[in-house]
Amino acid sequence: MSRLVRLAAAAALGGLLTVIAVVSSMRPPSPPRTTQIIAGDTPAANPNAVDLRRCRAITTTDPDCDAAWESERQRFFHGRERQP
C-alpha cells in the first residue's frame, strides 16, 4: 500500500472515532437501573432479631434460643417442612 492510502485510512479512522466520541457525549444520561426502595415498602423487621443476636454467643442449650431459632426457621421456610 502506498503511504498516501495509509494516511487516508488513518485519517478516516480518526475522524470516525472523533464523531463517535462527540455523539456519545451529547446523548442524555440514561436513568439508573437500580431498584429504589421506598420507606413504606421495606419488609417488616425481624421479630426475633434481638433474641437471635443474643443466642449467637451462647454455647449452652437455652430453651428460649431454641424457640427463637425454630421461629426463624418457620419464618424463613414459610411454614414448609425442611427437606433432608
N, CA, C and O atoms as a Maestro MAE file, in Angstrom:
{
 s_m_m2io_version
 :::
 2.0.0
}

f_m_ct {
 s_m_title
 :::
 protein
 m_atom[336] {
  # First column is atom index #
  i_m_mmod_type
  r_m_x_coord
  r_m_y_coord
  r_m_z_coord
  i_m_residue_number
  s_m_chain_name
  s_m_pdb_residue_name
  s_m_pdb_atom_name
  i_m_atomic_number
  :::
  1 25 0.836 -1.176 0.000 1 A "MET " " N  " 7
  2 3 0.000 0.000 0.000 1 A "MET " " CA " 6
  3 2 0.878 1.236 0.000 1 A "MET " " C  " 6
  4 15 1.969 1.266 0.570 1 A "MET " " O  " 8
  5 25 0.373 2.214 -0.640 2 A "SER " " N  " 7
  6 3 1.167 3.436 -0.673 2 A "SER " " CA " 6
  7 2 0.976 4.214 0.616 2 A "SER " " C  " 6
  8 15 0.037 4.007 1.384 2 A "SER " " O  " 8
  9 25 1.887 5.088 0.799 3 A "ARG " " N  " 7
  10 3 1.877 5.906 2.005 3 A "ARG " " CA " 6
  11 2 0.630 6.781 2.055 3 A "ARG " " C  " 6
  12 15 0.083 6.991 3.138 3 A "ARG " " O  " 8
  13 25 0.180 7.279 0.961 4 A "LEU " " N  " 7
  14 3 -0.991 8.144 0.900 4 A "LEU " " CA " 6
  15 2 -2.271 7.394 1.283 4 A "LEU " " C  " 6
  16 15 -3.145 7.963 1.937 4 A "LEU " " O  " 8
  17 25 -2.388 6.140 0.889 5 A "VAL " " N  " 7
  18 3 -3.564 5.329 1.230 5 A "VAL " " CA " 6
  19 2 -3.595 5.064 2.729 5 A "VAL " " C  " 6
  20 15 -4.653 5.145 3.353 5 A "VAL " " O  " 8
  21 25 -2.446 4.748 3.308 6 A "ARG " " N  " 7
  22 3 -2.379 4.534 4.760 6 A "ARG " " CA " 6
  23 2 -2.745 5.802 5.515 6 A "ARG " " C  " 6
  24 15 -3.466 5.741 6.511 6 A "ARG " " O  " 8
  25 25 -2.268 6.924 5.067 7 A "LEU " " N  " 7
  26 3 -2.574 8.203 5.709 7 A "LEU " " CA " 6
  27 2 -4.067 8.503 5.619 7 A "LEU " " C  " 6
  28 15 -4.662 8.967 6.592 7 A "LEU " " O  " 8
  29 25 -4.677 8.246 4.467 8 A "ALA " " N  " 7
  30 3 -6.107 8.482 4.305 8 A "ALA " " CA " 6
  31 2 -6.920 7.538 5.193 8 A "ALA " " C  " 6
  32 15 -7.923 7.951 5.775 8 A "ALA " " O  " 8
  33 25 -6.498 6.278 5.302 9 A "ALA " " N  " 7
  34 3 -7.203 5.321 6.159 9 A "ALA " " CA " 6
  35 2 -7.092 5.719 7.623 9 A "ALA " " C  " 6
  36 15 -8.073 5.628 8.361 9 A "ALA " " O  " 8
  37 25 -5.927 6.153 8.050 10 A "ALA " " N  " 7
  38 3 -5.748 6.584 9.440 10 A "ALA " " CA " 6
  39 2 -6.585 7.821 9.731 10 A "ALA " " C  " 6
  40 15 -7.169 7.932 10.809 10 A "ALA " " O  " 8
  41 25 -6.649 8.744 8.791 11 A "ALA " " N  " 7
  42 3 -7.451 9.956 8.983 11 A "ALA " " CA " 6
  43 2 -8.934 9.611 9.052 11 A "ALA " " C  " 6
  44 15 -9.666 10.174 9.866 11 A "ALA " " O  " 8
  45 25 -9.380 8.690 8.203 12 A "ALA " " N  " 7
  46 3 -10.794 8.280 8.222 12 A "ALA " " CA " 6
  47 2 -11.134 7.597 9.536 12 A "ALA " " C  " 6
  48 15 -12.186 7.858 10.121 12 A "ALA " " O  " 8
  49 25 -10.258 6.730 9.999 13 A "LEU " " N  " 7
  50 3 -10.491 6.053 11.273 13 A "LEU " " CA " 6
  51 2 -10.498 7.049 12.430 13 A "LEU " " C  " 6
  52 15 -11.348 6.965 13.316 13 A "LEU " " O  " 8
  53 25 -9.566 7.978 12.425 14 A "GLY " " N  " 7
  54 3 -9.533 9.008 13.471 14 A "GLY " " CA " 6
  55 2 -10.780 9.868 13.452 14 A "GLY " " C  " 6
  56 15 -11.320 10.206 14.506 14 A "GLY " " O  " 8
  57 25 -11.245 10.227 12.251 15 A "GLY " " N  " 7
  58 3 -12.464 11.027 12.141 15 A "GLY " " CA " 6
  59 2 -13.681 10.263 12.633 15 A "GLY " " C  " 6
  60 15 -14.549 10.830 13.297 15 A "GLY " " O  " 8
  61 25 -13.745 8.981 12.309 16 A "LEU " " N  " 7
  62 3 -14.856 8.153 12.759 16 A "LEU " " CA " 6
  63 2 -14.886 8.056 14.286 16 A "LEU " " C  " 6
  64 15 -15.943 8.182 14.905 16 A "LEU " " O  " 8
  65 25 -13.730 7.832 14.876 17 A "LEU " " N  " 7
  66 3 -13.658 7.762 16.342 17 A "LEU " " CA " 6
  67 2 -14.028 9.091 16.988 17 A "LEU " " C  " 6
  68 15 -14.667 9.110 18.040 17 A "LEU " " O  " 8
  69 25 -13.638 10.188 16.377 18 A "THR " " N  " 7
  70 3 -13.994 11.508 16.906 18 A "THR " " CA " 6
  71 2 -15.496 11.730 16.840 18 A "THR " " C  " 6
  72 15 -16.087 12.233 17.796 18 A "THR " " O  " 8
  73 25 -16.120 11.366 15.732 19 A "VAL " " N  " 7
  74 3 -17.569 11.521 15.595 19 A "VAL " " CA " 6
  75 2 -18.289 10.666 16.626 19 A "VAL " " C  " 6
  76 15 -19.252 11.125 17.239 19 A "VAL " " O  " 8
  77 25 -17.844 9.436 16.829 20 A "ILE " " N  " 7
  78 3 -18.464 8.561 17.826 20 A "ILE " " CA " 6
  79 2 -18.341 9.161 19.222 20 A "ILE " " C  " 6
  80 15 -19.304 9.132 19.989 20 A "ILE " " O  " 8
  81 25 -17.186 9.701 19.563 21 A "ALA " " N  " 7
  82 3 -16.986 10.300 20.882 21 A "ALA " " CA " 6
  83 2 -17.885 11.512 21.081 21 A "ALA " " C  " 6
  84 15 -18.464 11.679 22.154 21 A "ALA " " O  " 8
  85 25 -18.011 12.358 20.065 22 A "VAL " " N  " 7
  86 3 -18.841 13.555 20.185 22 A "VAL " " CA " 6
  87 2 -20.310 13.182 20.320 22 A "VAL " " C  " 6
  88 15 -21.015 13.744 21.157 22 A "VAL " " O  " 8
  89 25 -20.778 12.242 19.508 23 A "VAL " " N  " 7
  90 3 -22.190 11.841 19.555 23 A "VAL " " CA " 6
  91 2 -22.516 11.182 20.892 23 A "VAL " " C  " 6
  92 15 -23.570 11.453 21.466 23 A "VAL " " O  " 8
  93 25 -21.643 10.332 21.393 24 A "SER " " N  " 7
  94 3 -21.931 9.673 22.668 24 A "SER " " CA " 6
  95 2 -21.871 10.644 23.841 24 A "SER " " C  " 6
  96 15 -22.558 10.430 24.840 24 A "SER " " O  " 8
  97 25 -21.081 11.692 23.751 25 A "SER " " N  " 7
  98 3 -21.037 12.659 24.853 25 A "SER " " CA " 6
  99 2 -22.243 13.584 24.837 25 A "SER " " C  " 6
  100 15 -22.566 14.185 25.861 25 A "SER " " O  " 8
  101 25 -22.917 13.711 23.694 26 A "MET " " N  " 7
  102 3 -24.082 14.594 23.604 26 A "MET " " CA " 6
  103 2 -25.381 13.896 23.980 26 A "MET " " C  " 6
  104 15 -26.396 14.563 24.177 26 A "MET " " O  " 8
  105 25 -25.376 12.558 24.087 27 A "ARG " " N  " 7
  106 3 -26.581 11.830 24.463 27 A "ARG " " CA " 6
  107 2 -26.933 12.111 25.923 27 A "ARG " " C  " 6
  108 15 -26.035 12.212 26.759 27 A "ARG " " O  " 8
  109 25 -28.210 12.237 26.243 28 A "PRO " " N  " 7
  110 3 -28.580 12.432 27.648 28 A "PRO " " CA " 6
  111 2 -28.283 11.154 28.439 28 A "PRO " " C  " 6
  112 15 -28.361 10.049 27.903 28 A "PRO " " O  " 8
  113 25 -27.945 11.319 29.709 29 A "PRO " " N  " 7
  114 3 -27.647 10.122 30.511 29 A "PRO " " CA " 6
  115 2 -28.899 9.283 30.702 29 A "PRO " " C  " 6
  116 15 -30.001 9.811 30.857 29 A "PRO " " O  " 8
  117 25 -28.715 7.980 30.688 30 A "SER " " N  " 7
  118 3 -29.851 7.088 30.891 30 A "SER " " CA " 6
  119 2 -30.170 7.025 32.384 30 A "SER " " C  " 6
  120 15 -29.279 7.205 33.215 30 A "SER " " O  " 8
  121 25 -31.425 6.774 32.727 31 A "PRO " " N  " 7
  122 3 -31.779 6.690 34.147 31 A "PRO " " CA " 6
  123 2 -31.084 5.491 34.787 31 A "PRO " " C  " 6
  124 15 -30.791 4.504 34.112 31 A "PRO " " O  " 8
  125 25 -30.826 5.579 36.070 32 A "PRO " " N  " 7
  126 3 -30.160 4.459 36.740 32 A "PRO " " CA " 6
  127 2 -31.023 3.206 36.696 32 A "PRO " " C  " 6
  128 15 -32.250 3.283 36.754 32 A "PRO " " O  " 8
  129 25 -30.375 2.056 36.592 33 A "ARG " " N  " 7
  130 3 -31.103 0.795 36.504 33 A "ARG " " CA " 6
  131 2 -31.122 0.060 37.836 33 A "ARG " " C  " 6
  132 15 -31.157 -1.170 37.866 33 A "ARG " " O  " 8
  133 25 -31.100 0.780 38.904 34 A "THR " " N  " 7
  134 3 -31.133 0.167 40.220 34 A "THR " " CA " 6
  135 2 -32.551 0.224 40.773 34 A "THR " " C  " 6
  136 15 -33.348 1.073 40.377 34 A "THR " " O  " 8
  137 25 -32.846 -0.655 41.659 35 A "THR " " N  " 7
  138 3 -34.139 -0.683 42.312 35 A "THR " " CA " 6
  139 2 -34.108 0.275 43.492 35 A "THR " " C  " 6
  140 15 -33.206 0.224 44.328 35 A "THR " " O  " 8
  141 25 -35.076 1.124 43.544 36 A "GLN " " N  " 7
  142 3 -35.161 2.063 44.649 36 A "GLN " " CA " 6
  143 2 -36.198 1.562 45.639 36 A "GLN " " C  " 6
  144 15 -37.322 1.230 45.261 36 A "GLN " " O  " 8
  145 25 -35.820 1.510 46.896 37 A "ILE " " N  " 7
  146 3 -36.726 1.050 47.946 37 A "ILE " " CA " 6
  147 2 -37.280 2.275 48.651 37 A "ILE " " C  " 6
  148 15 -36.535 3.115 49.156 37 A "ILE " " O  " 8
  149 25 -38.583 2.357 48.676 38 A "ILE " " N  " 7
  150 3 -39.248 3.460 49.358 38 A "ILE " " CA " 6
  151 2 -39.534 3.013 50.777 38 A "ILE " " C  " 6
  152 15 -39.844 1.844 51.008 38 A "ILE " " O  " 8
  153 25 -39.437 3.918 51.722 39 A "ALA " " N  " 7
  154 3 -39.541 3.579 53.143 39 A "ALA " " CA " 6
  155 2 -40.786 2.761 53.467 39 A "ALA " " C  " 6
  156 15 -40.719 1.868 54.311 39 A "ALA " " O  " 8
  157 25 -41.898 3.031 52.838 40 A "GLY " " N  " 7
  158 3 -43.122 2.300 53.122 40 A "GLY " " CA " 6
  159 2 -43.122 0.885 52.575 40 A "GLY " " C  " 6
  160 15 -43.936 0.059 52.988 40 A "GLY " " O  " 8
  161 25 -42.216 0.596 51.647 41 A "ASP " " N  " 7
  162 3 -42.182 -0.715 51.014 41 A "ASP " " CA " 6
  163 2 -41.202 -1.681 51.657 41 A "ASP " " C  " 6
  164 15 -41.092 -2.823 51.211 41 A "ASP " " O  " 8
  165 25 -40.489 -1.259 52.692 42 A "THR " " N  " 7
  166 3 -39.499 -2.137 53.298 42 A "THR " " CA " 6
  167 2 -40.200 -3.263 54.047 42 A "THR " " C  " 6
  168 15 -41.260 -3.052 54.636 42 A "THR " " O  " 8
  169 25 -39.620 -4.444 54.028 43 A "PRO " " N  " 7
  170 3 -40.238 -5.548 54.750 43 A "PRO " " CA " 6
  171 2 -40.213 -5.298 56.255 43 A "PRO " " C  " 6
  172 15 -39.398 -4.530 56.766 43 A "PRO " " O  " 8
  173 25 -41.111 -5.957 56.934 44 A "ALA " " N  " 7
  174 3 -41.183 -5.787 58.387 44 A "ALA " " CA " 6
  175 2 -39.895 -6.290 59.022 44 A "ALA " " C  " 6
  176 15 -39.271 -7.233 58.537 44 A "ALA " " O  " 8
  177 25 -39.514 -5.650 60.104 45 A "ALA " " N  " 7
  178 3 -38.302 -6.042 60.813 45 A "ALA " " CA " 6
  179 2 -38.475 -7.449 61.392 45 A "ALA " " C  " 6
  180 15 -39.586 -7.871 61.715 45 A "ALA " " O  " 8
  181 25 -37.381 -8.146 61.514 46 A "ASN " " N  " 7
  182 3 -37.401 -9.497 62.051 46 A "ASN " " CA " 6
  183 2 -37.781 -9.448 63.529 46 A "ASN " " C  " 6
  184 15 -37.083 -8.809 64.316 46 A "ASN " " O  " 8
  185 25 -38.868 -10.106 63.922 47 A "PRO " " N  " 7
  186 3 -39.285 -10.054 65.327 47 A "PRO " " CA " 6
  187 2 -38.318 -10.806 66.249 47 A "PRO " " C  " 6
  188 15 -38.326 -10.584 67.460 47 A "PRO " " O  " 8
  189 25 -37.492 -11.685 65.695 48 A "ASN " " N  " 7
  190 3 -36.568 -12.472 66.509 48 A "ASN " " CA " 6
  191 2 -35.156 -11.908 66.521 48 A "ASN " " C  " 6
  192 15 -34.254 -12.541 67.070 48 A "ASN " " O  " 8
  193 25 -34.941 -10.752 65.940 49 A "ALA " " N  " 7
  194 3 -33.589 -10.239 65.757 49 A "ALA " " CA " 6
  195 2 -32.831 -10.078 67.070 49 A "ALA " " C  " 6
  196 15 -31.657 -10.440 67.151 49 A "ALA " " O  " 8
  197 25 -33.472 -9.549 68.080 50 A "VAL " " N  " 7
  198 3 -32.792 -9.333 69.358 50 A "VAL " " CA " 6
  199 2 -32.416 -10.667 69.995 50 A "VAL " " C  " 6
  200 15 -31.295 -10.842 70.471 50 A "VAL " " O  " 8
  201 25 -33.358 -11.605 70.001 51 A "ASP " " N  " 7
  202 3 -33.078 -12.923 70.592 51 A "ASP " " CA " 6
  203 2 -31.990 -13.651 69.820 51 A "ASP " " C  " 6
  204 15 -31.105 -14.258 70.424 51 A "ASP " " O  " 8
  205 25 -32.042 -13.598 68.500 52 A "LEU " " N  " 7
  206 3 -31.042 -14.295 67.690 52 A "LEU " " CA " 6
  207 2 -29.655 -13.698 67.875 52 A "LEU " " C  " 6
  208 15 -28.664 -14.428 67.887 52 A "LEU " " O  " 8
  209 25 -29.574 -12.390 68.016 53 A "ARG " " N  " 7
  210 3 -28.286 -11.751 68.263 53 A "ARG " " CA " 6
  211 2 -27.701 -12.227 69.595 53 A "ARG " " C  " 6
  212 15 -26.501 -12.482 69.700 53 A "ARG " " O  " 8
  213 25 -28.559 -12.342 70.605 54 A "ARG " " N  " 7
  214 3 -28.105 -12.797 71.921 54 A "ARG " " CA " 6
  215 2 -27.716 -14.273 71.865 54 A "ARG " " C  " 6
  216 15 -26.748 -14.691 72.500 54 A "ARG " " O  " 8
  217 25 -28.478 -15.058 71.101 55 A "CYS " " N  " 7
  218 3 -28.252 -16.503 71.057 55 A "CYS " " CA " 6
  219 2 -27.015 -16.898 70.255 55 A "CYS " " C  " 6
  220 15 -26.528 -18.019 70.405 55 A "CYS " " O  " 8
  221 25 -26.502 -16.024 69.422 56 A "ARG " " N  " 7
  222 3 -25.307 -16.362 68.639 56 A "ARG " " CA " 6
  223 2 -24.109 -16.641 69.523 56 A "ARG " " C  " 6
  224 15 -23.270 -17.477 69.189 56 A "ARG " " O  " 8
  225 25 -24.022 -15.946 70.652 57 A "ALA " " N  " 7
  226 3 -22.857 -16.077 71.525 57 A "ALA " " CA " 6
  227 2 -23.017 -17.170 72.577 57 A "ALA " " C  " 6
  228 15 -22.054 -17.507 73.265 57 A "ALA " " O  " 8
  229 25 -24.207 -17.722 72.710 58 A "ILE " " N  " 7
  230 3 -24.453 -18.729 73.739 58 A "ILE " " CA " 6
  231 2 -24.010 -20.098 73.222 58 A "ILE " " C  " 6
  232 15 -24.361 -20.497 72.112 58 A "ILE " " O  " 8
  233 25 -23.239 -20.805 74.036 59 A "THR " " N  " 7
  234 3 -22.760 -22.131 73.620 59 A "THR " " CA " 6
  235 2 -23.506 -23.264 74.315 59 A "THR " " C  " 6
  236 15 -23.359 -24.423 73.926 59 A "THR " " O  " 8
  237 25 -24.291 -22.957 75.321 60 A "THR " " N  " 7
  238 3 -25.057 -23.994 76.013 60 A "THR " " CA " 6
  239 2 -26.491 -24.015 75.476 60 A "THR " " C  " 6
  240 15 -26.925 -23.093 74.785 60 A "THR " " O  " 8
  241 25 -27.207 -25.076 75.805 61 A "THR " " N  " 7
  242 3 -28.590 -25.196 75.360 61 A "THR " " CA " 6
  243 2 -29.465 -24.235 76.147 61 A "THR " " C  " 6
  244 15 -29.425 -24.210 77.377 61 A "THR " " O  " 8
  245 25 -30.247 -23.455 75.437 62 A "ASP " " N  " 7
  246 3 -31.149 -22.491 76.055 62 A "ASP " " CA " 6
  247 2 -32.510 -22.648 75.380 62 A "ASP " " C  " 6
  248 15 -32.604 -22.475 74.165 62 A "ASP " " O  " 8
  249 25 -33.568 -22.971 76.128 63 A "PRO " " N  " 7
  250 3 -34.886 -23.177 75.511 63 A "PRO " " CA " 6
  251 2 -35.404 -21.940 74.781 63 A "PRO " " C  " 6
  252 15 -36.075 -22.062 73.756 63 A "PRO " " O  " 8
  253 25 -35.098 -20.752 75.301 64 A "ASP " " N  " 7
  254 3 -35.543 -19.529 74.625 64 A "ASP " " CA " 6
  255 2 -34.859 -19.378 73.264 64 A "ASP " " C  " 6
  256 15 -35.486 -18.961 72.290 64 A "ASP " " O  " 8
  257 25 -33.571 -19.721 73.207 65 A "CYS " " N  " 7
  258 3 -32.838 -19.639 71.944 65 A "CYS " " CA " 6
  259 2 -33.335 -20.691 70.958 65 A "CYS " " C  " 6
  260 15 -33.479 -20.423 69.766 65 A "CYS " " O  " 8
  261 25 -33.594 -21.884 71.469 66 A "ASP " " N  " 7
  262 3 -34.129 -22.928 70.595 66 A "ASP " " CA " 6
  263 2 -35.459 -22.494 69.992 66 A "ASP " " C  " 6
  264 15 -35.712 -22.722 68.809 66 A "ASP " " O  " 8
  265 25 -36.304 -21.873 70.801 67 A "ALA " " N  " 7
  266 3 -37.596 -21.398 70.309 67 A "ALA " " CA " 6
  267 2 -37.415 -20.269 69.291 67 A "ALA " " C  " 6
  268 15 -38.132 -20.208 68.293 67 A "ALA " " O  " 8
  269 25 -36.457 -19.378 69.548 68 A "ALA " " N  " 7
  270 3 -36.214 -18.277 68.618 68 A "ALA " " CA " 6
  271 2 -35.694 -18.795 67.280 68 A "ALA " " C  " 6
  272 15 -36.125 -18.330 66.224 68 A "ALA " " O  " 8
  273 25 -34.763 -19.764 67.319 69 A "TRP " " N  " 7
  274 3 -34.233 -20.328 66.073 69 A "TRP " " CA " 6
  275 2 -35.320 -21.095 65.316 69 A "TRP " " C  " 6
  276 15 -35.388 -21.025 64.089 69 A "TRP " " O  " 8
  277 25 -36.156 -21.815 66.031 70 A "GLU " " N  " 7
  278 3 -37.240 -22.546 65.368 70 A "GLU " " CA " 6
  279 2 -38.231 -21.570 64.723 70 A "GLU " " C  " 6
  280 15 -38.705 -21.797 63.610 70 A "GLU " " O  " 8
  281 25 -38.533 -20.487 65.435 71 A "SER " " N  " 7
  282 3 -39.422 -19.473 64.884 71 A "SER " " CA " 6
  283 2 -38.808 -18.850 63.627 71 A "SER " " C  " 6
  284 15 -39.515 -18.568 62.659 71 A "SER " " O  " 8
  285 25 -37.495 -18.639 63.648 72 A "GLU " " N  " 7
  286 3 -36.801 -18.078 62.480 72 A "GLU " " CA " 6
  287 2 -36.839 -19.050 61.304 72 A "GLU " " C  " 6
  288 15 -37.034 -18.642 60.159 72 A "GLU " " O  " 8
  289 25 -36.651 -20.341 61.593 73 A "ARG " " N  " 7
  290 3 -36.738 -21.336 60.528 73 A "ARG " " CA " 6
  291 2 -38.148 -21.359 59.919 73 A "ARG " " C  " 6
  292 15 -38.296 -21.433 58.700 73 A "ARG " " O  " 8
  293 25 -39.162 -21.297 60.757 74 A "GLN " " N  " 7
  294 3 -40.539 -21.282 60.263 74 A "GLN " " CA " 6
  295 2 -40.790 -20.037 59.413 74 A "GLN " " C  " 6
  296 15 -41.451 -20.108 58.377 74 A "GLN " " O  " 8
  297 25 -40.260 -18.905 59.857 75 A "ARG " " N  " 7
  298 3 -40.432 -17.663 59.101 75 A "ARG " " CA " 6
  299 2 -39.705 -17.750 57.762 75 A "ARG " " C  " 6
  300 15 -40.222 -17.295 56.742 75 A "ARG " " O  " 8
  301 25 -38.512 -18.332 57.766 76 A "PHE " " N  " 7
  302 3 -37.717 -18.434 56.543 76 A "PHE " " CA " 6
  303 2 -38.340 -19.406 55.548 76 A "PHE " " C  " 6
  304 15 -38.433 -19.106 54.358 76 A "PHE " " O  " 8
  305 25 -38.762 -20.561 56.032 77 A "PHE " " N  " 7
  306 3 -39.322 -21.576 55.147 77 A "PHE " " CA " 6
  307 2 -40.822 -21.399 54.936 77 A "PHE " " C  " 6
  308 15 -41.444 -22.217 54.259 77 A "PHE " " O  " 8
  309 25 -41.412 -20.359 55.495 78 A "HIS " " N  " 7
  310 3 -42.844 -20.061 55.337 78 A "HIS " " CA " 6
  311 2 -43.702 -21.231 55.794 78 A "HIS " " C  " 6
  312 15 -44.740 -21.508 55.194 78 A "HIS " " O  " 8
  313 25 -43.287 -21.908 56.831 79 A "GLY " " N  " 7
  314 3 -44.075 -22.994 57.408 79 A "GLY " " CA " 6
  315 2 -43.910 -24.327 56.706 79 A "GLY " " C  " 6
  316 15 -44.504 -25.312 57.143 79 A "GLY " " O  " 8
  317 25 -43.126 -24.404 55.627 80 A "ARG " " N  " 7
  318 3 -42.923 -25.677 54.927 80 A "ARG " " CA " 6
  319 2 -41.950 -26.538 55.720 80 A "ARG " " C  " 6
  320 15 -41.113 -26.038 56.472 80 A "ARG " " O  " 8
  321 25 -42.084 -27.831 55.532 81 A "GLU " " N  " 7
  322 3 -41.146 -28.759 56.168 81 A "GLU " " CA " 6
  323 2 -39.799 -28.665 55.475 81 A "GLU " " C  " 6
  324 15 -39.712 -28.454 54.265 81 A "GLU " " O  " 8
  325 25 -38.754 -28.825 56.269 82 A "ARG " " N  " 7
  326 3 -37.405 -28.812 55.687 82 A "ARG " " CA " 6
  327 2 -37.153 -30.094 54.931 82 A "ARG " " C  " 6
  328 15 -37.606 -31.162 55.342 82 A "ARG " " O  " 8
  329 25 -36.436 -29.996 53.834 83 A "GLN " " N  " 7
  330 3 -36.055 -31.159 53.035 83 A "GLN " " CA " 6
  331 2 -34.753 -31.723 53.567 83 A "GLN " " C  " 6
  332 15 -33.864 -30.948 53.918 83 A "GLN " " O  " 8
  333 25 -34.596 -33.056 53.646 84 A "PRO " " N  " 7
  334 3 -33.317 -33.614 54.124 84 A "PRO " " CA " 6
  335 2 -32.207 -33.432 53.110 84 A "PRO " " C  " 6
  336 15 -31.073 -33.843 53.356 84 A "PRO " " O  " 8
  :::
 }
 m_bond[335] {
  # First column is bond index #
  i_m_from
  i_m_to
  i_m_order
  :::
  1 1 2 1
  2 2 3 1
  3 3 4 2
  4 3 5 1
  5 5 6 1
  6 6 7 1
  7 7 8 2
  8 7 9 1
  9 9 10 1
  10 10 11 1
  11 11 12 2
  12 11 13 1
  13 13 14 1
  14 14 15 1
  15 15 16 2
  16 15 17 1
  17 17 18 1
  18 18 19 1
  19 19 20 2
  20 19 21 1
  21 21 22 1
  22 22 23 1
  23 23 24 2
  24 23 25 1
  25 25 26 1
  26 26 27 1
  27 27 28 2
  28 27 29 1
  29 29 30 1
  30 30 31 1
  31 31 32 2
  32 31 33 1
  33 33 34 1
  34 34 35 1
  35 35 36 2
  36 35 37 1
  37 37 38 1
  38 38 39 1
  39 39 40 2
  40 39 41 1
  41 41 42 1
  42 42 43 1
  43 43 44 2
  44 43 45 1
  45 45 46 1
  46 46 47 1
  47 47 48 2
  48 47 49 1
  49 49 50 1
  50 50 51 1
  51 51 52 2
  52 51 53 1
  53 53 54 1
  54 54 55 1
  55 55 56 2
  56 55 57 1
  57 57 58 1
  58 58 59 1
  59 59 60 2
  60 59 61 1
  61 61 62 1
  62 62 63 1
  63 63 64 2
  64 63 65 1
  65 65 66 1
  66 66 67 1
  67 67 68 2
  68 67 69 1
  69 69 70 1
  70 70 71 1
  71 71 72 2
  72 71 73 1
  73 73 74 1
  74 74 75 1
  75 75 76 2
  76 75 77 1
  77 77 78 1
  78 78 79 1
  79 79 80 2
  80 79 81 1
  81 81 82 1
  82 82 83 1
  83 83 84 2
  84 83 85 1
  85 85 86 1
  86 86 87 1
  87 87 88 2
  88 87 89 1
  89 89 90 1
  90 90 91 1
  91 91 92 2
  92 91 93 1
  93 93 94 1
  94 94 95 1
  95 95 96 2
  96 95 97 1
  97 97 98 1
  98 98 99 1
  99 99 100 2
  100 99 101 1
  101 101 102 1
  102 102 103 1
  103 103 104 2
  104 103 105 1
  105 105 106 1
  106 106 107 1
  107 107 108 2
  108 107 109 1
  109 109 110 1
  110 110 111 1
  111 111 112 2
  112 111 113 1
  113 113 114 1
  114 114 115 1
  115 115 116 2
  116 115 117 1
  117 117 118 1
  118 118 119 1
  119 119 120 2
  120 119 121 1
  121 121 122 1
  122 122 123 1
  123 123 124 2
  124 123 125 1
  125 125 126 1
  126 126 127 1
  127 127 128 2
  128 127 129 1
  129 129 130 1
  130 130 131 1
  131 131 132 2
  132 131 133 1
  133 133 134 1
  134 134 135 1
  135 135 136 2
  136 135 137 1
  137 137 138 1
  138 138 139 1
  139 139 140 2
  140 139 141 1
  141 141 142 1
  142 142 143 1
  143 143 144 2
  144 143 145 1
  145 145 146 1
  146 146 147 1
  147 147 148 2
  148 147 149 1
  149 149 150 1
  150 150 151 1
  151 151 152 2
  152 151 153 1
  153 153 154 1
  154 154 155 1
  155 155 156 2
  156 155 157 1
  157 157 158 1
  158 158 159 1
  159 159 160 2
  160 159 161 1
  161 161 162 1
  162 162 163 1
  163 163 164 2
  164 163 165 1
  165 165 166 1
  166 166 167 1
  167 167 168 2
  168 167 169 1
  169 169 170 1
  170 170 171 1
  171 171 172 2
  172 171 173 1
  173 173 174 1
  174 174 175 1
  175 175 176 2
  176 175 177 1
  177 177 178 1
  178 178 179 1
  179 179 180 2
  180 179 181 1
  181 181 182 1
  182 182 183 1
  183 183 184 2
  184 183 185 1
  185 185 186 1
  186 186 187 1
  187 187 188 2
  188 187 189 1
  189 189 190 1
  190 190 191 1
  191 191 192 2
  192 191 193 1
  193 193 194 1
  194 194 195 1
  195 195 196 2
  196 195 197 1
  197 197 198 1
  198 198 199 1
  199 199 200 2
  200 199 201 1
  201 201 202 1
  202 202 203 1
  203 203 204 2
  204 203 205 1
  205 205 206 1
  206 206 207 1
  207 207 208 2
  208 207 209 1
  209 209 210 1
  210 210 211 1
  211 211 212 2
  212 211 213 1
  213 213 214 1
  214 214 215 1
  215 215 216 2
  216 215 217 1
  217 217 218 1
  218 218 219 1
  219 219 220 2
  220 219 221 1
  221 221 222 1
  222 222 223 1
  223 223 224 2
  224 223 225 1
  225 225 226 1
  226 226 227 1
  227 227 228 2
  228 227 229 1
  229 229 230 1
  230 230 231 1
  231 231 232 2
  232 231 233 1
  233 233 234 1
  234 234 235 1
  235 235 236 2
  236 235 237 1
  237 237 238 1
  238 238 239 1
  239 239 240 2
  240 239 241 1
  241 241 242 1
  242 242 243 1
  243 243 244 2
  244 243 245 1
  245 245 246 1
  246 246 247 1
  247 247 248 2
  248 247 249 1
  249 249 250 1
  250 250 251 1
  251 251 252 2
  252 251 253 1
  253 253 254 1
  254 254 255 1
  255 255 256 2
  256 255 257 1
  257 257 258 1
  258 258 259 1
  259 259 260 2
  260 259 261 1
  261 261 262 1
  262 262 263 1
  263 263 264 2
  264 263 265 1
  265 265 266 1
  266 266 267 1
  267 267 268 2
  268 267 269 1
  269 269 270 1
  270 270 271 1
  271 271 272 2
  272 271 273 1
  273 273 274 1
  274 274 275 1
  275 275 276 2
  276 275 277 1
  277 277 278 1
  278 278 279 1
  279 279 280 2
  280 279 281 1
  281 281 282 1
  282 282 283 1
  283 283 284 2
  284 283 285 1
  285 285 286 1
  286 286 287 1
  287 287 288 2
  288 287 289 1
  289 289 290 1
  290 290 291 1
  291 291 292 2
  292 291 293 1
  293 293 294 1
  294 294 295 1
  295 295 296 2
  296 295 297 1
  297 297 298 1
  298 298 299 1
  299 299 300 2
  300 299 301 1
  301 301 302 1
  302 302 303 1
  303 303 304 2
  304 303 305 1
  305 305 306 1
  306 306 307 1
  307 307 308 2
  308 307 309 1
  309 309 310 1
  310 310 311 1
  311 311 312 2
  312 311 313 1
  313 313 314 1
  314 314 315 1
  315 315 316 2
  316 315 317 1
  317 317 318 1
  318 318 319 1
  319 319 320 2
  320 319 321 1
  321 321 322 1
  322 322 323 1
  323 323 324 2
  324 323 325 1
  325 325 326 1
  326 326 327 1
  327 327 328 2
  328 327 329 1
  329 329 330 1
  330 330 331 1
  331 331 332 2
  332 331 333 1
  333 333 334 1
  334 334 335 1
  335 335 336 2
  :::
 }
}
